[in-house]
């Protein structure tokens, strides 16, 4: 079993879900008293959120790249960033480490494609919904992506930062999300990406006429597959481009 490195705290609520789900999956596969080999580096989200609000993505990326490298030095054999939004700075992290980086959008895209779905709606922070770093990654896999209208994007974003990241589950907010999802289905979405790792806390258990893609669970599942070497016969090129570089050096 390989050791999984979790770069978390953004927010700690969803990082706790990662740890719980990864351990449940490993136990489910191996039984007995097995649990996952995990190293967690949990940062102060207030510091990251402040950099986000100021548009200081380079600075945030440099800091998280350093923290990812610390995970590798501690013995992590792969790195996961336990948040969708901060995959905006994934290239900085990839450049800093030599172990595989498991990208949440690649894992999500693989799950979508496996269900033969070509058009999805993306829910997440305003950064994730409105900027191209996440949508473009999905589009590379042949997936068409739509997002809520401007008013609904503001609702989705506000609830994430003001409620879900604080562990607040509000029934009124759940109803708002349901309404937004139904509108996206009407627009032709064949699936809904819960593209913020806290959204599953609010609507992850709800049933719609199309599937929900819970990125937290999907990302955790990909980490477990890596840890247990279940992907050894598959194409792992999307995990981390520098892994090939490291291999060539060795």
Order of alpha helices (4+ residues) and beta strands (2+ residues): beta-alpha-beta-alpha-alpha-beta-alpha-beta-alpha-beta-alpha-alpha-beta-alpha-alpha-beta-alpha-beta-alpha-alpha
